[in-house]
Amino acid sequence: MVHTVPKLKDSSLLIEKCYVNGEFVNAASSSTFEVHDPSTGKRIGRCPEFNASDTEKAISAAAEAFKYFRRILPRERSRMLRKWFNLMTENVEDIATLITWENGKPLADAKGEATYAASFLEWFSEEAPRTYGDTIGASVPGNRVLTIKQPVGVCGLITPWNFPAAMITRKIGPALAAGCAVVAKSPGETPFTANALAELSRRAGIPPGVVNIITAHKNTAEVGETLTTSPIVKKVSFTGSTNVGKLLMKQSASSLKKLSFELGGNAPFIVFDDCADINAAVAGAIASKFRSSGQTCVCANRIYVQSGIYDQFAQKMAEKVKEFKVGFGFDVGTTHGPVIHGRAVSKVEGHVKDAVSKGAQVVVGGQKMPDLGDNFFQPTVLTGLKNDMQLAGEETFGPVAGLFSFETEKEVVELANQAEVGLAGYFFSRSVDRIWRIAEALEVGMVGVNTGLISDSATPFGGVKQSGFGREGSKYGIEEYMIIKTITMGGC
Ligand code: NAD
């Protein structure tokens, strides 16, 4: 079957360069890497293979730009972000096309992501003028004490491929609102969405050097090391896997940077028998588990269902999953796309095989889909999951719903909290006292109660334990890019 990628309305948004100091440039070496459509394997284009010295140039550009950008009035920064938001909104279809092309998610989901991504620029355009200091009663006679907030400086940002637009704006939005300049390394799998956003930032009048977006594939570790060890970079914000987060933290220690890390999850999704509406719980679990083919950091990974409703829940979930239409993201009717690459398919397949070898049953799915392409895996529901299976211990990051049975509230809270990570957790219950108990007991940064979808630019996003630290979005997001300075005046 021939799959057609729609033409961009504005073809100048497909950019095969990096954005440094207000210009689109190649690597000094002219070296490039190829980017492929995960659905078809076809080449989309090439992007510059930046190395350490290219990255240093971008850092220097950001440092120069920071000198004046930090002095621009917050209201003016707000207007720039608002213009960027408007341009994203006007170009939402092209951005969605780029997302689907390089990430594979269905076009409707990509449009949802583009809109969500733009909402961070809107939100932080509104937050820019709303940072406040304190006046503090001094302990020393004659002293007056106050605090001011200032931008932290040049920021190094590193983002993953699963939300090619939203992970970028969720970091750059608050950074610019605070008055920082940034060097963002976009993911090697999905650089074109980020490049289109860079072009829109240019059209929005954001001054040269304030936003720099760079790409690397083979040289990723070198670029990461340059960003994390540069004494000019004062803050690193990273979204990605826990292992890479730990490495970046070690590297950042040499210059003690301010850090925020949004790392991996392994979300528990608990369905109590007092959930009242089992269909709503199934719908919540499906929305949480299968969005982006299970490749979201907040997606349900361990689905715990109380024993009395377990069979009914499994059957209803399987029926819904059978209705999915897996395919090419641009085809009308496609509900679920591929996973990102062969390594991801192997991990998903490995988790299914491991579970089955230890006694789990495949209710639906369970296989690769070679007829569609190398990166497709059937949406899968497994029952009979046990604690010793790989799926219990690490995120699958793919379209596999593993259902565990539990008896008591105490037991399930212990199971939910046994994970080393703690990003999101969900549960369905209509009992008011239980809702408070469980929401407070789950060791996660975000809890969804009777809902499977929790992301919103207005709310704090982030984890605990090995899911990292720091919060993005919300009124707290901008704080990650500011420092508090205390000013004490004597002799007053
Ligand atoms: P990854 O950690 O391999 O890559 C993330 C980013 O880091 C990419 O841009 C990659 O190029 C870059 N990177 C990899 N090695 C690097 C290095 N040595 N130095 C500098 N940069 C490096 O993760 P992934 O597989 O691409 O993404 C999936 C992971 O991200 C999952 O674990 C998921 O849970 C997590 N994630 C977390 C959140 C969140 O907000 N907590 C959101 C999305 C994804």
Residues whose N, C-alpha, C, O or C-beta is under 5 A from the ligand:
A	BS01	NAD	I158 T159 P160 W161 K185 S186 P187 G188 T220 A221 G224 E225 T239 G240 S241 T242 V244 E262 L263 G264 G265 C297 S467
